[in-house]
Amino acid sequence: MIGARKQVLKLTLGLLAVGTLVGGSVSALTPSLSARQAAQAAVEGDTMFRENGAYKWGSYLLKTYTEDIKLRVDSPEVDGVAIGTPYERVRYESFLASFQDMALTPAQTNALAATLKNKVTFLVYTHSPRGVDEEEEQWKQAYNSGAVKPAAAREHSYLDAYVPATLSIGGRVLRSQLQIDGPYRDQFTLPTGGAQFRFLGVVRYTFDLTGVPAANVATLTFKDSGGKVFTQKANLTQLR
Protein backbone atom coordinates (compact mmCIF):
# COMPACT_ATOMS: atom_id res chain seq x y z
CA MET A 1 0.00 0.00 0.00
CA ILE A 2 2.79 2.41 0.92
CA GLY A 3 4.65 1.60 -2.28
CA ALA A 4 1.54 2.26 -4.33
CA ARG A 5 0.89 5.56 -2.58
CA LYS A 6 4.50 6.60 -3.19
CA GLN A 7 4.19 5.88 -6.90
CA VAL A 8 0.89 7.77 -7.16
CA LEU A 9 2.39 10.64 -5.17
CA LYS A 10 5.33 10.84 -7.58
CA LEU A 11 2.91 10.74 -10.50
CA THR A 12 0.81 13.51 -8.99
CA LEU A 13 3.84 15.71 -8.37
CA GLY A 14 4.79 15.21 -12.01
CA LEU A 15 1.33 16.30 -13.10
CA LEU A 16 1.56 19.37 -10.91
CA ALA A 17 4.87 20.21 -12.50
CA VAL A 18 4.09 19.78 -16.19
CA GLY A 19 0.53 21.06 -15.96
CA THR A 20 -1.21 18.14 -17.70
CA LEU A 21 -4.47 18.80 -15.88
CA VAL A 22 -8.02 19.18 -17.06
CA GLY A 23 -10.71 21.60 -15.92
CA GLY A 24 -13.69 20.38 -13.89
CA SER A 25 -17.33 21.17 -14.40
CA VAL A 26 -19.06 23.84 -12.32
CA SER A 27 -21.10 22.34 -9.50
CA ALA A 28 -21.78 22.85 -5.80
CA LEU A 29 -19.73 21.40 -2.96
CA THR A 30 -21.40 18.22 -1.68
CA PRO A 31 -20.46 17.69 2.00
CA SER A 32 -22.41 14.45 2.27
CA LEU A 33 -22.54 11.93 -0.58
CA SER A 34 -25.51 9.80 -1.50
CA ALA A 35 -24.85 6.21 -2.56
CA ARG A 36 -25.34 7.27 -6.17
CA GLN A 37 -22.87 10.17 -5.89
CA ALA A 38 -20.29 7.96 -4.17
CA ALA A 39 -20.66 5.36 -6.92
CA GLN A 40 -20.22 8.01 -9.60
CA ALA A 41 -17.04 9.30 -7.93
CA ALA A 42 -15.68 5.75 -7.74
CA VAL A 43 -16.39 5.18 -11.43
CA GLU A 44 -14.57 8.41 -12.33
CA GLY A 45 -11.48 7.37 -10.40
CA ASP A 46 -11.43 3.89 -11.88
CA THR A 47 -11.95 5.28 -15.38
CA MET A 48 -9.07 7.73 -15.06
CA PHE A 49 -6.73 4.88 -14.21
CA ARG A 50 -7.96 2.56 -16.95
CA GLU A 51 -7.95 5.22 -19.69
CA ASN A 52 -4.43 6.60 -19.25
CA GLY A 53 -3.16 5.76 -15.75
CA ALA A 54 -3.08 9.44 -14.74
CA TYR A 55 -5.02 11.13 -11.98
CA LYS A 56 -6.41 14.45 -13.25
CA TRP A 57 -7.14 17.03 -10.59
CA GLY A 58 -9.20 19.42 -12.68
CA SER A 59 -10.65 22.31 -10.65
CA TYR A 60 -9.62 20.58 -7.40
CA LEU A 61 -6.09 21.82 -8.06
CA LEU A 62 -6.04 25.30 -6.52
CA LYS A 63 -2.46 26.44 -7.05
CA THR A 64 0.83 25.29 -8.55
CA TYR A 65 4.20 26.85 -7.73
CA THR A 66 6.35 24.83 -10.14
CA GLU A 67 6.07 24.79 -13.94
CA ASP A 68 8.21 21.71 -14.53
CA ILE A 69 10.21 19.10 -12.64
CA LYS A 70 13.34 21.25 -12.59
CA LEU A 71 13.86 23.25 -9.40
CA ARG A 72 14.55 26.97 -9.63
CA VAL A 73 16.77 29.05 -7.38
CA ASP A 74 13.68 30.59 -5.78
CA SER A 75 11.43 27.52 -5.85
CA PRO A 76 9.32 27.33 -2.67
CA GLU A 77 9.15 23.98 -0.94
CA VAL A 78 5.42 23.95 -1.70
CA ASP A 79 4.82 22.51 -5.17
CA GLY A 80 1.05 22.78 -5.22
CA VAL A 81 -2.17 22.96 -3.21
CA ALA A 82 -5.26 20.88 -3.95
CA ILE A 83 -8.58 20.46 -2.17
CA GLY A 84 -10.19 17.13 -1.43
CA THR A 85 -13.95 17.23 -1.00
CA PRO A 86 -15.76 13.99 -0.09
CA TYR A 87 -16.48 13.48 -3.80
CA GLU A 88 -12.86 14.03 -4.83
CA ARG A 89 -11.50 11.83 -2.03
CA VAL A 90 -13.70 8.89 -3.08
CA ARG A 91 -12.59 9.49 -6.66
CA TYR A 92 -8.92 9.51 -5.65
CA GLU A 93 -9.16 6.41 -3.45
CA SER A 94 -10.92 4.59 -6.30
CA PHE A 95 -8.08 5.57 -8.63
CA LEU A 96 -5.52 4.32 -6.09
CA ALA A 97 -7.39 1.06 -5.55
CA SER A 98 -7.55 0.41 -9.30
CA PHE A 99 -3.85 1.28 -9.52
CA GLN A 100 -3.27 -1.65 -7.14
CA ASP A 101 -5.67 -3.90 -9.10
CA MET A 102 -8.06 -3.85 -6.12
CA ALA A 103 -11.05 -1.86 -7.38
CA LEU A 104 -13.39 -0.60 -4.66
CA THR A 105 -16.57 -2.57 -4.07
CA PRO A 106 -19.89 -0.72 -3.57
CA ALA A 107 -19.74 -1.55 0.14
CA GLN A 108 -16.21 -0.15 0.44
CA THR A 109 -17.21 2.94 -1.52
CA ASN A 110 -20.19 3.67 0.72
CA ALA A 111 -18.17 3.05 3.89
CA LEU A 112 -15.48 5.45 2.68
CA ALA A 113 -18.06 8.10 1.80
CA ALA A 114 -19.51 7.84 5.31
CA THR A 115 -16.13 8.56 6.93
CA LEU A 116 -15.71 11.63 4.73
CA LYS A 117 -19.09 13.21 5.55
CA ASN A 118 -18.81 16.97 6.17
CA LYS A 119 -15.02 16.87 5.90
CA VAL A 120 -12.78 18.74 3.49
CA THR A 121 -9.04 18.13 3.14
CA PHE A 122 -6.45 20.47 1.69
CA LEU A 123 -3.45 18.63 0.26
CA VAL A 124 -0.15 20.49 0.17
CA TYR A 125 2.48 18.87 -2.06
CA THR A 126 6.01 19.66 -0.95
CA HIS A 127 9.68 18.89 -1.37
CA SER A 128 12.51 19.50 1.10
CA PRO A 129 14.37 22.80 0.70
CA ARG A 130 17.72 21.00 0.96
CA GLY A 131 19.31 17.76 -0.19
CA VAL A 132 18.72 14.65 1.92
CA ASP A 133 22.12 14.70 3.66
CA GLU A 134 21.89 18.37 4.58
CA GLU A 135 18.24 17.97 5.50
CA GLU A 136 19.03 15.22 8.00
CA GLU A 137 21.72 17.40 9.60
CA GLN A 138 19.34 20.37 9.81
CA TRP A 139 16.69 18.18 11.45
CA LYS A 140 19.17 17.02 14.10
CA GLN A 141 20.01 20.63 14.92
CA ALA A 142 16.33 21.59 15.12
CA TYR A 143 15.60 18.59 17.34
CA ASN A 144 18.46 19.39 19.70
CA SER A 145 17.24 22.99 20.00
CA GLY A 146 13.68 21.86 20.74
CA ALA A 147 12.31 23.43 17.56
CA VAL A 148 10.71 20.19 16.36
CA LYS A 149 9.42 16.99 17.94
CA PRO A 150 10.11 13.52 16.55
CA ALA A 151 7.22 11.83 14.76
CA ALA A 152 6.57 8.20 15.67
CA ALA A 153 6.87 5.54 12.97
CA ARG A 154 8.08 8.04 10.37
CA GLU A 155 11.51 9.08 9.15
CA HIS A 156 12.53 12.47 10.50
CA SER A 157 12.53 15.29 7.98
CA TYR A 158 11.40 18.83 7.22
CA LEU A 159 7.82 17.54 7.42
CA ASP A 160 8.09 17.36 11.22
CA ALA A 161 8.08 21.18 11.30
CA TYR A 162 4.58 21.42 9.80
CA VAL A 163 1.77 22.32 12.22
CA PRO A 164 -2.05 22.41 11.90
CA ALA A 165 -3.52 25.02 9.55
CA THR A 166 -6.59 27.25 9.85
CA LEU A 167 -9.56 27.66 7.55
CA SER A 168 -11.72 30.79 7.40
CA ILE A 169 -15.20 29.82 6.21
CA GLY A 170 -18.76 30.94 6.88
CA GLY A 171 -17.65 33.57 9.37
CA ARG A 172 -15.69 31.02 11.41
CA VAL A 173 -12.04 30.05 11.78
CA LEU A 174 -11.44 26.31 12.03
CA ARG A 175 -8.29 24.48 13.07
CA SER A 176 -7.26 21.42 11.10
CA GLN A 177 -6.35 17.88 11.85
CA LEU A 178 -2.87 17.17 10.46
CA GLN A 179 -1.65 14.12 8.58
CA ILE A 180 1.71 13.63 6.88
CA ASP A 181 2.31 11.34 3.91
CA GLY A 182 6.05 10.89 3.65
CA PRO A 183 8.88 11.59 3.58
CA TYR A 184 9.93 9.79 0.43
CA ARG A 185 13.24 10.20 -1.33
CA ASP A 186 13.43 11.08 -4.98
CA GLN A 187 15.83 12.67 -7.44
CA PHE A 188 15.29 16.28 -8.45
CA THR A 189 16.94 18.33 -11.19
CA LEU A 190 18.73 21.41 -9.85
CA PRO A 191 18.88 24.84 -11.53
CA THR A 192 22.50 24.05 -12.42
CA GLY A 193 21.38 20.99 -14.35
CA GLY A 194 22.77 18.56 -11.80
CA ALA A 195 20.72 16.03 -9.83
CA GLN A 196 20.12 15.77 -6.10
CA PHE A 197 18.10 13.50 -3.84
CA ARG A 198 15.53 15.36 -1.77
CA PHE A 199 12.62 14.41 0.42
CA LEU A 200 9.07 14.89 -0.77
CA GLY A 201 5.71 14.48 0.92
CA VAL A 202 2.11 15.57 1.21
CA VAL A 203 0.75 17.55 4.15
CA ARG A 204 -2.98 16.95 4.65
CA TYR A 205 -5.10 19.48 6.52
CA THR A 206 -8.59 18.13 7.27
CA PHE A 207 -11.44 20.29 8.54
CA ASP A 208 -14.84 19.19 9.87
CA LEU A 209 -17.54 21.45 8.42
CA THR A 210 -20.35 20.08 10.59
CA GLY A 211 -22.51 23.01 11.70
CA VAL A 212 -20.59 25.54 9.61
CA PRO A 213 -22.86 27.85 7.57
CA ALA A 214 -22.79 27.32 3.81
CA ALA A 215 -20.19 29.52 2.15
CA ASN A 216 -18.97 30.24 -1.36
CA VAL A 217 -15.32 30.84 -0.42
CA ALA A 218 -12.92 29.29 2.07
CA THR A 219 -9.42 30.55 2.89
CA LEU A 220 -6.65 28.23 4.02
CA THR A 221 -3.67 29.59 5.96
CA PHE A 222 -0.62 27.45 6.72
CA LYS A 223 3.15 27.65 7.21
CA ASP A 224 5.88 25.65 5.53
CA SER A 225 8.76 24.06 7.44
CA GLY A 226 10.67 27.35 7.48
CA GLY A 227 7.75 29.38 8.83
CA LYS A 228 6.77 31.03 5.55
CA VAL A 229 3.03 31.78 5.54
CA PHE A 230 0.84 30.65 2.62
CA THR A 231 -2.74 31.79 2.07
CA GLN A 232 -4.91 29.95 -0.42
CA LYS A 233 -8.53 30.69 -1.34
CA ALA A 234 -10.93 28.08 -2.66
CA ASN A 235 -14.10 28.89 -4.58
CA LEU A 236 -16.46 26.23 -3.25
CA THR A 237 -19.08 26.91 -5.93
CA GLN A 238 -16.65 25.42 -8.46
CA LEU A 239 -16.27 22.14 -6.58
CA ARG A 240 -18.38 19.07 -6.19
C-alpha positions as CSV (number, residue, x, y, z in Angstrom):
1,M,0.0,0.0,0.0
2,I,2.8,2.4,0.9
3,G,4.6,1.6,-2.3
4,A,1.5,2.3,-4.3
5,R,0.9,5.6,-2.6
6,K,4.5,6.6,-3.2
7,Q,4.2,5.9,-6.9
8,V,0.9,7.8,-7.2
9,L,2.4,10.6,-5.2
10,K,5.3,10.8,-7.6
11,L,2.9,10.7,-10.5
12,T,0.8,13.5,-9.0
13,L,3.8,15.7,-8.4
14,G,4.8,15.2,-12.0
15,L,1.3,16.3,-13.1
16,L,1.6,19.4,-10.9
17,A,4.9,20.2,-12.5
18,V,4.1,19.8,-16.2
19,G,0.5,21.1,-16.0
20,T,-1.2,18.1,-17.7
21,L,-4.5,18.8,-15.9
22,V,-8.0,19.2,-17.1
23,G,-10.7,21.6,-15.9
24,G,-13.7,20.4,-13.9
25,S,-17.3,21.2,-14.4
26,V,-19.1,23.8,-12.3
27,S,-21.1,22.3,-9.5
28,A,-21.8,22.9,-5.8
29,L,-19.7,21.4,-3.0
30,T,-21.4,18.2,-1.7
31,P,-20.5,17.7,2.0
32,S,-22.4,14.4,2.3
33,L,-22.5,11.9,-0.6
34,S,-25.5,9.8,-1.5
35,A,-24.9,6.2,-2.6
36,R,-25.3,7.3,-6.2
37,Q,-22.9,10.2,-5.9
38,A,-20.3,8.0,-4.2
39,A,-20.7,5.4,-6.9
40,Q,-20.2,8.0,-9.6
41,A,-17.0,9.3,-7.9
42,A,-15.7,5.8,-7.7
43,V,-16.4,5.2,-11.4
44,E,-14.6,8.4,-12.3
45,G,-11.5,7.4,-10.4
46,D,-11.4,3.9,-11.9
47,T,-11.9,5.3,-15.4
48,M,-9.1,7.7,-15.1
49,F,-6.7,4.9,-14.2
50,R,-8.0,2.6,-17.0
51,E,-8.0,5.2,-19.7
52,N,-4.4,6.6,-19.3
53,G,-3.2,5.8,-15.7
54,A,-3.1,9.4,-14.7
55,Y,-5.0,11.1,-12.0
56,K,-6.4,14.4,-13.3
57,W,-7.1,17.0,-10.6
58,G,-9.2,19.4,-12.7
59,S,-10.6,22.3,-10.7
60,Y,-9.6,20.6,-7.4
61,L,-6.1,21.8,-8.1
62,L,-6.0,25.3,-6.5
63,K,-2.5,26.4,-7.0
64,T,0.8,25.3,-8.5
65,Y,4.2,26.8,-7.7
66,T,6.4,24.8,-10.1
67,E,6.1,24.8,-13.9
68,D,8.2,21.7,-14.5
69,I,10.2,19.1,-12.6
70,K,13.3,21.3,-12.6
71,L,13.9,23.2,-9.4
72,R,14.6,27.0,-9.6
73,V,16.8,29.1,-7.4
74,D,13.7,30.6,-5.8
75,S,11.4,27.5,-5.8
76,P,9.3,27.3,-2.7
77,E,9.2,24.0,-0.9
78,V,5.4,23.9,-1.7
79,D,4.8,22.5,-5.2
80,G,1.0,22.8,-5.2
81,V,-2.2,23.0,-3.2
82,A,-5.3,20.9,-3.9
83,I,-8.6,20.5,-2.2
84,G,-10.2,17.1,-1.4
85,T,-14.0,17.2,-1.0
86,P,-15.8,14.0,-0.1
87,Y,-16.5,13.5,-3.8
88,E,-12.9,14.0,-4.8
89,R,-11.5,11.8,-2.0
90,V,-13.7,8.9,-3.1
91,R,-12.6,9.5,-6.7
92,Y,-8.9,9.5,-5.7
93,E,-9.2,6.4,-3.5
94,S,-10.9,4.6,-6.3
95,F,-8.1,5.6,-8.6
96,L,-5.5,4.3,-6.1
97,A,-7.4,1.1,-5.6
98,S,-7.6,0.4,-9.3
99,F,-3.9,1.3,-9.5
100,Q,-3.3,-1.6,-7.1
101,D,-5.7,-3.9,-9.1
102,M,-8.1,-3.8,-6.1
103,A,-11.0,-1.9,-7.4
104,L,-13.4,-0.6,-4.7
105,T,-16.6,-2.6,-4.1
106,P,-19.9,-0.7,-3.6
107,A,-19.7,-1.5,0.1
108,Q,-16.2,-0.2,0.4
109,T,-17.2,2.9,-1.5
110,N,-20.2,3.7,0.7
111,A,-18.2,3.1,3.9
112,L,-15.5,5.5,2.7
113,A,-18.1,8.1,1.8
114,A,-19.5,7.8,5.3
115,T,-16.1,8.6,6.9
116,L,-15.7,11.6,4.7
117,K,-19.1,13.2,5.6
118,N,-18.8,17.0,6.2
119,K,-15.0,16.9,5.9
120,V,-12.8,18.7,3.5
121,T,-9.0,18.1,3.1
122,F,-6.4,20.5,1.7
123,L,-3.5,18.6,0.3
124,V,-0.2,20.5,0.2
125,Y,2.5,18.9,-2.1
126,T,6.0,19.7,-0.9
127,H,9.7,18.9,-1.4
128,S,12.5,19.5,1.1
129,P,14.4,22.8,0.7
130,R,17.7,21.0,1.0
131,G,19.3,17.8,-0.2
132,V,18.7,14.6,1.9
133,D,22.1,14.7,3.7
134,E,21.9,18.4,4.6
135,E,18.2,18.0,5.5
136,E,19.0,15.2,8.0
137,E,21.7,17.4,9.6
138,Q,19.3,20.4,9.8
139,W,16.7,18.2,11.4
140,K,19.2,17.0,14.1
141,Q,20.0,20.6,14.9
142,A,16.3,21.6,15.1
143,Y,15.6,18.6,17.3
144,N,18.5,19.4,19.7
145,S,17.2,23.0,20.0
146,G,13.7,21.9,20.7
147,A,12.3,23.4,17.6
148,V,10.7,20.2,16.4
149,K,9.4,17.0,17.9
150,P,10.1,13.5,16.6
151,A,7.2,11.8,14.8
152,A,6.6,8.2,15.7
153,A,6.9,5.5,13.0
154,R,8.1,8.0,10.4
155,E,11.5,9.1,9.1
156,H,12.5,12.5,10.5
157,S,12.5,15.3,8.0
158,Y,11.4,18.8,7.2
159,L,7.8,17.5,7.4
160,D,8.1,17.4,11.2
161,A,8.1,21.2,11.3
162,Y,4.6,21.4,9.8
163,V,1.8,22.3,12.2
164,P,-2.1,22.4,11.9
165,A,-3.5,25.0,9.6
166,T,-6.6,27.3,9.9
167,L,-9.6,27.7,7.5
168,S,-11.7,30.8,7.4
169,I,-15.2,29.8,6.2
170,G,-18.8,30.9,6.9
171,G,-17.6,33.6,9.4
172,R,-15.7,31.0,11.4
173,V,-12.0,30.1,11.8
174,L,-11.4,26.3,12.0
175,R,-8.3,24.5,13.1
176,S,-7.3,21.4,11.1
177,Q,-6.3,17.9,11.8
178,L,-2.9,17.2,10.5
179,Q,-1.7,14.1,8.6
180,I,1.7,13.6,6.9
181,D,2.3,11.3,3.9
182,G,6.0,10.9,3.7
183,P,8.9,11.6,3.6
184,Y,9.9,9.8,0.4
185,R,13.2,10.2,-1.3
186,D,13.4,11.1,-5.0
187,Q,15.8,12.7,-7.4
188,F,15.3,16.3,-8.5
189,T,16.9,18.3,-11.2
190,L,18.7,21.4,-9.8
191,P,18.9,24.8,-11.5
192,T,22.5,24.1,-12.4
193,G,21.4,21.0,-14.3
194,G,22.8,18.6,-11.8
195,A,20.7,16.0,-9.8
196,Q,20.1,15.8,-6.1
197,F,18.1,13.5,-3.8
198,R,15.5,15.4,-1.8
199,F,12.6,14.4,0.4
200,L,9.1,14.9,-0.8
201,G,5.7,14.5,0.9
202,V,2.1,15.6,1.2
203,V,0.8,17.6,4.2
204,R,-3.0,17.0,4.6
205,Y,-5.1,19.5,6.5
206,T,-8.6,18.1,7.3
207,F,-11.4,20.3,8.5
208,D,-14.8,19.2,9.9
209,L,-17.5,21.5,8.4
210,T,-20.3,20.1,10.6
211,G,-22.5,23.0,11.7
212,V,-20.6,25.5,9.6
213,P,-22.9,27.9,7.6
214,A,-22.8,27.3,3.8
215,A,-20.2,29.5,2.1
216,N,-19.0,30.2,-1.4
217,V,-15.3,30.8,-0.4
218,A,-12.9,29.3,2.1
219,T,-9.4,30.6,2.9
220,L,-6.6,28.2,4.0
221,T,-3.7,29.6,6.0
222,F,-0.6,27.4,6.7
223,K,3.1,27.6,7.2
224,D,5.9,25.6,5.5
225,S,8.8,24.1,7.4
226,G,10.7,27.3,7.5
227,G,7.8,29.4,8.8
228,K,6.8,31.0,5.5
229,V,3.0,31.8,5.5
230,F,0.8,30.7,2.6
231,T,-2.7,31.8,2.1
232,Q,-4.9,29.9,-0.4
233,K,-8.5,30.7,-1.3
234,A,-10.9,28.1,-2.7
235,N,-14.1,28.9,-4.6
236,L,-16.5,26.2,-3.3
237,T,-19.1,26.9,-5.9
238,Q,-16.7,25.4,-8.5
239,L,-16.3,22.1,-6.6
240,R,-18.4,19.1,-6.2
